[in-house]
Amino acid sequence: MKIITGLLGLALLFSAHVSATCELDPSKSGPAPHYFNMPNTTISVEADAPSSTTQPIYRYDIEPQSYTIYLSQCVDKEPYGKTAINLPAPGASAIYPTNIPGVGIKIIYNNGSDFGTGIYPVVYYTNFSPSPIGAYVYVPASFFRVEVYKIADSLSLTPLGDNILLPPNNYVYNWNTIDALDHASQIVHLDTIKIVSTPSCNFDNHKTVDFGTLTGNMLDASETIEKPLDFSITCQTDYGTYSATASISSDSTSSDGSYIKVTDAAGTSDKLAIRLKDDKGADLLVDGSSAVTINNLASKMPAEFHWKATVMAQPGATQHPAEGNFNAHAEILLQVK
């Protein structure tokens, strides 16, 4: 019995020695695990932004840890590493897909001096040789960077609600000894990440309507000259369709907003007027209060406006305009949704 007892005692002593593991040293360490929190975020992207696996559309550096996490009693060749959770398998360049197809995310660790690859999981082993025991330290300057990438030429977003890339959750952690969240020293927690897209549009930024020659006899006969005012806007959108609204205003509008005052060669603006009609022939106020909307346009389909501009004598005008060129200026406001 004494021999058996002695062997048991030796075995228990040996077992206690090899089970030594990384433990938080309260005398040298702040609390662990430390949570790196990214707050609720809404990311904006242009609809025509190019896809890329190297240039993010958004980057956020989470605030550094700011204190030391000191783990003592770590055994030589003990495993430690980094693991991603609550994410699907990564694609190219360690970019993880999100809930929005065509948008991916990278979560990259910085140990206080250098960035990692953002590839998870990864396992390393401590090297304290020739000592069998050592310490593992997470320095105060360590932090995580979050990058969001547009990895498709176009996105399919809903216009009716939030487009959420990721819901609130833990997504990456640094662990020691055992790859498990309850052995983590650092945990990345992201709050809700949303994305919105801004349409990208092309349009004519200058239009000239040439009325030709207007004579005094025409004005005496209450004649008018009507010319087309055609313009368009073409937008690329990630929401499937878009609408375009046009209105017009001028710095020389009549008091009732019904016409634009024309300046003649002598610099006077009390003799000629320009009125506008929309595609359906309805009069347009030129003070910005009339609006024409074209709805349900597919992405990259032009919104075409075909208006009419008419020059005539101003109401109550008793004299002809001075001979020479006349002109008027107006601004077309285009709004896209």
Buried (B, 14 or more C-beta within 10 A) or exposed (E): EEEEEEEEEEEEEEEEEEEBBBBBBEEEBBEBBBBBEBEEBEBEBBBBBEBEBEEBBBEBBBEBBEBBBBBBBBBBEBBBBBBBBEBEEBEEBBBBBBEBEBBBBBBBBBBEEEEBEBEBEBEEEBEBEEEEEBBBBBBBEBBBBBBBBBBBEBBEBEEEEEBBBBEBEBBBBBBBBBBEEEBBBBBBBBEBBBBEBBBBBEBEEEEEBEBEEBEEEBBEEEEBBEBEBBBBBBBBBBBEBBBBBBBBBBEBBBEEBBBBBBBBEEEBBBBBBBBBBBEEEEEBBBBBEBBBEBEEBEBBBBBBBEBBBBBBBBEEBEEBBBEEEBEBEBEBEBEBB
